[in-house]
Amino acid sequence: MGKIVGWVLYQSFYVSLYVVGLLPMQLLYKVSSFSSYFMFHVLSYRKRVVTQNLLRSFPEKSEEERTRIAAGFYRCFTDNIVEIVKLFSIHPEKQAEKVSISGTEQLVAQLENNKHVIVCMGHCANWEILNILPYRGDINMYAVYKPLRNKAVDRLFLTLRSRFGLGLVPSKSIVKHFLSNKNNPSVYFFIADQCPKVVEEKYRLMMLNQKTSMFSGVEKLARSTDAAVMYMHVTRSSRGNYAIEYKLISTQPKQTEETEIIRHYASLLEQNILENPSDWLWSHKRWKR
């Protein structure tokens, strides 16, 4: 019975989002503009978290400047939502036109050198746009994810993220998948800017003016397998359009010092955030530990 209920919920969610996604993007952005105003000024969705994060990250800025960044964040946040809804029905060619990519030659060079490539990124701009990347080139690509508790919603996002050929690998299975796939050089995407459950003191470093705990798993995986590591710099070039740039972190991880890869990643992430502060996910409790 539980599986039947889950299947019905999944189908209901999928059909609803597909139909809403057929609406013109111009109309969906009007919904986003209204929603962002409502969330910021009326509902105050996670406003305390956003305000606190911005105050700690930008103590040198005036309250007016931080408020402007916060208002921009809410608009980016609701834009992301309507753009994700659109992804359920948009034609791949149309979606591909919205994303420009540079630095791919560095990524391809590592694959041709028979290396897996770990691509680290953050919650900058709209991270769900990476699902179109396999459509843009003949490269095996996988996104590492943490399954959601709600099975229907989890299945919904799996459908969305794999729609254009992106493979999905649960985080608990990544090492096994990495090793079993060693004869097929591939790209693995990690969103590595969340707050880790386990704090390792040597992986605490300064980012955005405060001590920040970082995930060590990406570096440990790279060092143990000698996979190349890159950063995916994502910016919102205009409403609905994005620019991706692959930046090299290391081609020889086994030869790096411990924490060197993570420190390089954190530096690139910080640069990405500072380029347009409103585009980062400020509602996340990043520094709760």
C-alpha positions, 0 to 999 in steps of 0.5 A: 500500500505504501508503494502505491501511495508513493507512486500516486504522490510522485505522479501527482507532483510530476504532472502538476509541475510539468503543467505549471512549467508549460506556462511562459517564463515571463509569467513565472518570473512575475510569480517569482517577483511577488513570492520573493517580496512576500517571503522577505517582507511578510512571511520573513522566511528564515530571515533571522538566519539570512540576516545573521549570516550576512552580518557575520560574513560582511561586518564591514558593510552597512545595514542598508547594504546587507538588506539589499543583498538579502532582498536580492537573495530572496529574488534569486531564491524564488527565481530558482524555484520557478526555473526548476519547475520549468526544467520539468518541461523545457526542451533541452535545446532551449535550456542549453541556450541558457548556459554558457560554458568555458574551461571544458578543455581542461576537464576533457584533458584530464579524462583523456589522461584516464583520470576521473574528475571531481568537480566541486561547486557551491550553492551559487546561482542555480545549481540545478542547471548542471543537469543540462551539462551531459547534453552539451557534450559526450562526457559521462557525468554523475552528481553525488546526492543525499537521498531525501526522506520523502520517497515521492519527492526524492524520486521527483528530483531524481527524475528532474536531475537525470532528465538530460543524461546526468547520472545520480550516485548516492553519497554513501555509494560514491567510493564503490561507484568510483572504484567500479567505474575506474576504467571509464573516466567520468566527471563527478559533481559534488556540492561541498559547501554545506555544514558537515555533521562531523567537525574535523578541526584541521578542516576548519578554516577562515571563509567569509570572515569566520571559522568555517568547517568544511567537508573532508570527503572530497579531498580524501577521495581525490587523494586516495584515487588521484582523481583530478579536482576542479571547481565549477564557478557558476554566475547568473549572467542575467535573469534565467541565463548562467555562465559556468567556468571550470577552474583547475584545483589539482591534477595530482592530488596525491602530491598535495599537502593535507587540506590543500585541496579544500583550502583551494576550493574554499578560496574559489567558493568565496570568490564566487560568492563575493562576485554576486553575494545575493546568489548564494544560499544564505538561508542555510544554517552554514555555521551552526556548528 
